[in-house]
Amino acid sequence: MNLLIIALAPVLIILIYIYIKDKYEKEPLGLLSRALLAGGIIVIPIILAERWFTYQGFGLTGTNSVAYGAFVVAGFTEEFFKFIALYLLIWKNSEFDEKFDGIVYAVFISLGFAAVENVLYIYQSGIEIGYTRALTAVPAHAIFGITMGYYFSLAKFKPHKRYYYMGMALVIPVLLHGIYDFILMSQTDLYLLFFVVYLFLLWRWGFKKLRDIHFQ
């Protein structure tokens, strides 16, 4: 039970924070629950896709292997399925009527995925990894969701640039996610030192997007 609490507590805290930040019209709890559930369900196709991509990259070595694993196997695969879930869930839904809504649903989907991922990691690797991921991976997934939702909303409410913002809603989270994983997977002291700086910049980026969406 303690492992489960440690795995899910940071997810719950961020979800509550994002829900409170939606000041004008709260999203229905039923739809938010579906977003959270969708994030958990996509773990299955993500695992299968990551295995396939990993097989395709067999033979790569050194930096090429690390970059492929970070940007393609992890970054692209996870953010692609989050994007598909977000599109199917809310693009044509009448509840998607404010710019901040895209961020709310994207974060719920992203953290639904992060919750399942967190449980799997903690039960496999122990309680220590839970404390680390509470400060790193879980907030990072939330920021990837904020980023996706930010551009996704702009695509919805700025139809003259719809395809541009749709592309950004996928590409930018993939890049942010890929850099995050590349630093960790590199396993070099210099990159790991930069990881702390990158986390700080990532947090600033996320909070800035939360502010900026109201002025777009």
C-alpha positions as CSV (number, residue, x, y, z in Angstrom):
1,M,0.0,0.0,0.0
2,N,2.9,2.4,0.8
3,L,4.4,1.8,-2.6
4,L,1.0,2.6,-4.3
5,I,0.6,5.8,-2.3
6,I,4.1,7.0,-3.2
7,A,3.5,6.1,-6.9
8,L,0.1,8.0,-7.1
9,A,0.5,10.9,-4.6
10,P,2.5,13.2,-6.9
11,V,0.1,12.5,-9.8
12,L,-2.9,13.4,-7.6
13,I,-1.2,16.6,-6.3
14,I,-0.5,17.9,-9.8
15,L,-4.0,16.9,-11.1
16,I,-5.6,18.9,-8.3
17,Y,-3.4,21.8,-9.0
18,I,-4.3,21.8,-12.7
19,Y,-8.0,21.4,-11.9
20,I,-7.9,24.4,-9.6
21,K,-6.0,26.5,-12.2
22,D,-9.0,26.1,-14.5
23,K,-10.8,29.2,-13.0
24,Y,-13.6,30.0,-15.4
25,E,-15.5,26.8,-16.1
26,K,-14.6,23.5,-14.5
27,E,-14.5,20.5,-16.7
28,P,-16.9,17.7,-16.0
29,L,-15.5,15.0,-13.7
30,G,-16.8,12.3,-15.9
31,L,-14.8,13.5,-18.9
32,L,-11.7,14.1,-16.8
33,S,-12.0,10.6,-15.5
34,R,-12.1,9.3,-19.1
35,A,-9.0,11.3,-19.9
36,L,-7.2,9.8,-16.9
37,L,-8.3,6.4,-17.9
38,A,-7.3,6.9,-21.5
39,G,-3.8,7.9,-20.3
40,G,-3.6,4.6,-18.4
41,I,-4.9,2.5,-21.3
42,I,-2.5,3.8,-23.8
43,V,0.3,2.2,-21.8
44,I,-0.5,-1.1,-23.6
45,P,0.0,0.1,-27.2
46,I,3.0,2.2,-26.1
47,I,4.7,-0.8,-24.7
48,L,4.1,-2.7,-27.9
49,A,5.2,0.2,-30.1
50,E,8.3,0.8,-28.0
51,R,9.3,-2.9,-28.4
52,W,8.9,-2.7,-32.2
53,F,10.9,0.5,-32.4
54,T,13.6,-0.9,-30.2
55,Y,13.9,-3.9,-32.5
56,Q,14.1,-1.6,-35.5
57,G,17.0,0.2,-33.9
58,F,19.0,-2.9,-33.1
59,G,22.6,-2.4,-34.3
60,L,22.8,1.3,-33.4
61,T,25.6,2.1,-31.0
62,G,26.9,5.0,-28.9
63,T,25.2,8.4,-29.1
64,N,23.1,7.2,-32.1
65,S,21.6,4.5,-29.9
66,V,20.9,6.8,-27.0
67,A,19.3,9.4,-29.2
68,Y,17.2,6.9,-31.0
69,G,16.0,5.4,-27.7
70,A,15.3,8.8,-26.2
71,F,13.6,10.6,-29.1
72,V,12.0,7.8,-31.0
73,V,11.4,4.8,-28.7
74,A,10.4,6.9,-25.7
75,G,9.7,10.5,-26.7
76,F,7.8,10.0,-30.0
77,T,6.0,6.8,-29.1
78,E,4.6,8.1,-25.7
79,E,3.7,11.6,-26.9
80,F,2.1,10.3,-30.1
81,F,-0.3,8.0,-28.3
82,K,-1.1,10.8,-25.8
83,F,-1.8,13.1,-28.8
84,I,-4.1,10.5,-30.4
85,A,-6.0,10.0,-27.1
86,L,-6.4,13.8,-26.7
87,Y,-7.7,14.3,-30.2
88,L,-10.2,11.4,-30.0
89,L,-11.4,12.5,-26.6
90,I,-12.0,16.2,-26.9
91,W,-11.4,17.7,-30.4
92,K,-15.1,17.5,-31.3
93,N,-16.4,17.6,-27.8
94,S,-18.6,20.6,-26.9
95,E,-16.8,20.8,-23.5
96,F,-13.7,21.9,-25.3
97,D,-14.8,25.5,-25.4
98,E,-12.0,27.4,-23.7
99,K,-8.2,27.5,-24.4
100,F,-7.3,26.3,-21.0
101,D,-9.3,23.1,-21.5
102,G,-6.8,21.7,-23.9
103,I,-4.1,21.9,-21.1
104,V,-6.4,20.3,-18.5
105,Y,-7.3,17.3,-20.7
106,A,-3.8,16.9,-22.0
107,V,-2.4,16.9,-18.5
108,F,-5.0,14.4,-17.3
109,I,-4.1,12.0,-20.1
110,S,-0.4,12.5,-19.6
111,L,-0.6,11.8,-15.9
112,G,-2.9,8.9,-16.4
113,F,0.0,7.4,-18.3
114,A,2.5,8.6,-15.7
115,A,0.5,7.0,-12.9
116,V,0.6,3.5,-14.5
117,E,4.3,4.0,-15.5
118,N,5.1,5.1,-11.9
119,V,3.4,2.0,-10.4
120,L,5.3,-0.3,-12.7
121,Y,8.7,1.4,-12.0
122,I,8.2,1.4,-8.2
123,Y,7.1,-2.2,-7.9
124,Q,10.0,-3.2,-10.1
125,S,12.7,-1.0,-8.6
126,G,11.7,-0.2,-5.1
127,I,10.5,2.8,-3.0
128,E,13.6,4.9,-3.6
129,I,12.8,5.3,-7.3
130,G,9.4,6.6,-6.3
131,Y,10.8,9.5,-4.4
132,T,13.0,10.4,-7.3
133,R,10.2,10.2,-9.9
134,A,8.0,12.3,-7.8
135,L,10.3,15.2,-8.3
136,T,11.4,14.4,-11.9
137,A,9.4,12.1,-14.2
138,V,5.9,12.9,-12.9
139,P,6.2,16.7,-13.1
140,A,8.0,16.2,-16.5
141,H,5.0,14.3,-17.9
142,A,2.8,17.0,-16.6
143,I,4.8,19.7,-18.4
144,F,4.8,17.6,-21.6
145,G,1.0,17.6,-21.2
146,I,0.8,21.3,-20.6
147,T,2.9,21.9,-23.7
148,M,0.7,19.6,-25.9
149,G,-2.5,21.1,-24.5
150,Y,-1.3,24.6,-25.1
151,Y,-0.6,24.1,-28.8
152,F,-3.6,21.8,-29.2
153,S,-5.9,24.6,-27.9
154,L,-4.3,27.1,-30.3
155,A,-5.0,24.7,-33.1
156,K,-8.7,24.7,-32.0
157,F,-9.2,28.4,-31.5
158,K,-6.9,29.7,-34.2
159,P,-8.2,27.7,-37.2
160,H,-6.2,29.8,-39.8
161,K,-3.0,28.2,-38.3
162,R,-4.6,24.9,-37.3
163,Y,-2.2,22.5,-39.0
164,Y,0.8,24.5,-37.8
165,Y,-0.3,24.3,-34.1
166,M,-1.4,20.7,-34.5
167,G,2.2,19.9,-35.6
168,M,3.6,21.9,-32.7
169,A,1.3,20.0,-30.2
170,L,3.1,16.8,-31.1
171,V,6.6,17.9,-32.1
172,I,7.4,20.2,-29.1
173,P,6.5,17.6,-26.4
174,V,8.4,14.9,-28.3
175,L,11.5,17.2,-28.3
176,L,11.2,18.1,-24.6
177,H,10.6,14.5,-23.7
178,G,13.5,13.3,-25.9
179,I,15.9,15.7,-24.4
180,Y,14.8,14.6,-20.9
181,D,15.4,10.9,-21.7
182,F,18.6,11.6,-23.7
183,I,20.2,13.2,-20.7
184,L,19.3,10.4,-18.4
185,M,20.2,7.6,-20.8
186,S,23.5,9.1,-21.6
187,Q,24.8,8.2,-18.1
188,T,27.6,10.8,-18.3
189,D,28.5,13.1,-15.4
190,L,28.3,16.2,-17.5
191,Y,24.9,15.4,-18.9
192,L,23.6,14.4,-15.5
193,L,24.8,17.8,-14.1
194,F,22.9,19.5,-16.9
195,F,19.8,17.4,-15.9
196,V,19.2,19.6,-12.9
197,V,19.4,22.7,-15.0
198,Y,17.1,21.2,-17.6
199,L,14.5,20.3,-15.0
200,F,14.5,23.9,-13.8
201,L,14.1,25.2,-17.3
202,L,11.3,22.6,-18.0
203,W,9.4,23.8,-14.9
204,R,9.7,27.4,-16.0
205,W,8.6,26.5,-19.5
206,G,5.5,24.7,-18.1
207,F,4.5,27.6,-15.7
208,K,5.0,30.1,-18.5
209,K,2.6,28.1,-20.8
210,L,0.0,28.1,-18.0
211,R,0.2,31.9,-17.9
212,D,0.5,32.5,-21.6
213,I,-2.6,30.5,-22.7
214,H,-4.9,33.2,-21.3
215,F,-3.4,35.8,-23.6
216,Q,-3.3,33.8,-26.8
